[in-house]
């Protein structure tokens, strides 16, 4: 049962929040499919109401935090709004970006009907500024591993920006990958989340290992836990 597995997904828990390593393919919150969401399972596990404070795309995996109290949700929401939360992702791509390390900026416009973000040439045509930092961590025979830090919080930002750079994420056919993964996942993983503890204000760093599969396993030697420079 998924409610039994969820205990294995816990990264951290205390009186203020609980954090999970979300498996790919599971929605964080209930969607139109009616499939069980991580939030629903987490509330069953905790036997109490939980508060979402950020998003993670359904086909992606990695760190998801739920607040347990209204005080905690207020603190965490403020931190996300003020962009003081440091988010670090891992992405597997077929083609290398133009440079081994750099910053990318685009204007993105969300298409609600198609649930995707389009890259626009300028802000004046409805686009919102999106910026991220990236660097190449390593390469295998067929793919490359990128570390990505979004500096803004736009819809599908990493997926749309990497595609605009000519390196769509493995399995992400919505954004230009040549073929999908069999389980409809994409190789995008929320690796680290760093924020101030809602009560003590101490720096909290959560780290989640990517799922076990042949592609992720080929890159584990390049994944070094700890703060990102």
C-alpha positions in Angstrom: 0.0 0.0 0.0 1.2 3.5 -0.8 0.4 4.6 2.8 2.8 2.0 4.0 5.6 3.1 1.6 5.2 6.8 2.5 7.2 6.2 5.7 10.2 5.3 3.6 9.9 8.6 1.7 10.3 10.8 4.8 13.5 13.0 4.8 12.8 15.0 7.9 10.0 15.6 10.4 9.5 17.8 13.5 6.7 19.8 15.1 6.8 22.5 12.3 7.1 20.6 9.1 7.5 17.2 7.4 9.5 16.6 4.2 9.3 13.8 1.7 11.3 12.5 -1.3 8.4 12.5 -3.8 8.5 9.6 -6.3 8.1 10.6 -10.0 4.5 10.4 -11.3 2.7 11.3 -8.1 1.0 14.7 -7.9 1.8 16.8 -4.8 -1.8 17.9 -4.5 -5.0 16.3 -6.0 -5.5 17.0 -9.7 -8.1 16.2 -12.3 -6.9 12.6 -12.6 -8.2 11.7 -9.2 -5.0 9.8 -8.4 -3.8 9.8 -4.8 -1.6 12.8 -4.1 1.4 13.0 -1.8 -0.6 15.5 0.4 -3.4 13.1 0.8 -1.1 10.2 1.8 0.9 12.5 4.1 -2.2 13.6 5.9 -3.2 10.0 6.4 0.3 9.2 7.7 0.4 12.2 10.0 -3.3 12.0 11.0 -3.5 15.7 10.8 -4.0 18.6 8.3 -0.9 19.7 6.4 -0.2 22.8 4.4 1.6 22.8 1.0 4.2 25.6 0.7 5.7 25.0 -2.7 5.2 23.0 -5.9 6.9 20.1 -7.7 5.8 18.9 -11.1 4.1 15.6 -11.2 6.6 13.8 -13.5 9.6 15.1 -11.4 10.9 13.7 -8.1 12.5 15.0 -5.0 12.1 17.2 -1.9 8.6 18.3 -1.0 7.9 20.1 2.3 4.5 20.4 4.1 4.0 22.7 7.0 2.3 21.3 10.1 1.2 24.6 11.7 -0.2 28.0 10.6 2.9 29.7 12.0 5.2 27.4 10.0 3.2 27.9 6.8 3.4 31.6 7.2 7.2 31.6 7.7 7.8 29.2 4.8 5.5 31.1 2.5 7.3 34.3 3.3 10.7 32.7 2.6 9.5 31.4 -0.8 7.9 34.7 -1.7 11.1 36.7 -0.7 13.2 34.2 -2.7 15.4 33.4 0.3 14.9 29.6 -0.1 17.7 28.0 -2.1 16.5 25.3 -4.4 18.9 23.0 -6.2 17.8 20.5 -8.9 19.4 17.7 -10.9 18.5 17.4 -14.5 19.6 14.8 -17.1 19.8 16.1 -20.7 20.8 14.6 -24.0 22.6 17.7 -25.3 25.0 20.0 -23.5 24.1 23.7 -22.9 26.2 26.3 -24.7 28.6 26.7 -21.8 29.6 24.3 -19.0 28.4 26.8 -16.4 26.4 30.0 -16.5 23.2 31.9 -15.9 20.2 31.9 -18.3 17.4 34.4 -18.4 14.2 34.2 -20.4 10.6 35.6 -20.4 8.0 32.9 -19.8 4.3 33.0 -20.4 2.1 30.3 -18.9 -0.5 28.6 -21.2 -3.1 27.4 -18.8 -5.0 25.3 -21.3 -2.0 23.3 -22.4 -0.3 23.4 -18.9 3.0 24.6 -20.3 5.1 27.7 -20.3 6.2 29.4 -23.6 9.4 31.3 -24.0 8.7 34.9 -25.1 11.2 37.3 -26.6 10.3 40.1 -24.2 8.4 41.0 -21.1 6.0 43.3 -22.8 4.1 40.5 -24.6 3.0 38.8 -21.4 6.1 37.1 -20.4 7.4 37.0 -16.8 11.2 37.1 -16.2 12.7 33.7 -15.4 16.3 33.2 -14.4 18.4 30.2 -13.3 22.0 29.2 -12.7 23.4 25.9 -14.0 26.6 23.9 -14.3 27.5 20.6 -15.8 28.4 18.0 -13.1 29.3 15.1 -15.3 28.7 13.1 -18.5 28.0 9.5 -19.4 28.2 7.9 -22.9 24.7 9.2 -23.8 23.7 11.9 -21.3 24.8 14.8 -19.2 24.0 15.7 -15.6 23.2 19.4 -14.8 22.9 21.1 -11.4 20.3 23.8 -11.7 19.4 26.6 -9.3 16.2 28.5 -10.2 16.5 32.1 -9.1 12.8 32.8 -9.8 9.8 30.6 -9.2 8.0 30.4 -12.6 5.7 27.6 -13.8 7.8 24.8 -15.4 10.7 27.2 -15.4 13.6 24.7 -15.5 11.9 22.5 -18.1 11.1 25.5 -20.4 14.4 27.3 -20.0 16.6 24.2 -20.6 14.5 23.4 -23.7 15.1 27.0 -24.9 18.8 26.4 -24.4 18.7 23.4 -26.7 18.9 20.8 -24.0 15.5 19.5 -23.0 15.3 17.1 -20.0 15.3 13.4 -20.7 11.8 12.1 -21.0 10.2 15.5 -21.2 8.3 15.3 -24.5 6.2 18.3 -23.6 9.4 20.4 -23.9 11.1 18.8 -26.8 12.6 15.5 -25.7 12.7 13.1 -28.6 11.2 10.3 -26.6 9.4 9.8 -23.3 10.3 7.6 -20.4 8.2 4.4 -20.1 6.7 5.5 -16.8 6.0 9.0 -18.0 8.5 10.5 -15.6 11.1 13.1 -16.5 14.7 13.1 -15.3 14.3 16.3 -13.2 14.9 15.9 -9.4 14.5 18.4 -6.6 17.8 17.5 -4.9 18.3 20.1 -2.1 16.1 22.6 -0.3 17.7 25.1 2.1 15.6 27.5 4.3 15.4 28.9 7.8 13.7 26.7 10.3 10.2 28.3 11.0 10.8 28.3 14.8 14.5 28.4 15.5 15.6 30.3 12.3 18.5 27.9 12.0 19.6 27.0 8.5 17.9 23.8 7.4 19.3 21.8 4.4 17.2 18.9 3.1 18.7 16.5 0.6 16.9 13.8 -1.4 18.5 11.0 -3.4 17.2 10.6 -7.0 15.2 7.5 -7.8 17.0 4.2 -8.5 17.2 3.7 -12.3 20.0 3.0 -14.8 20.4 6.7 -15.9 20.4 8.3 -12.4 22.7 5.5 -11.1 25.3 6.3 -13.8 25.6 9.8 -12.3 25.7 9.1 -8.6 29.5 9.6 -8.5 29.0 13.2 -9.4 26.3 13.9 -6.7 28.0 15.4 -3.7 25.7 16.3 -0.8 26.0 19.4 1.2 25.6 23.2 0.6 25.9 24.4 -3.0 28.4 27.1 -3.8 
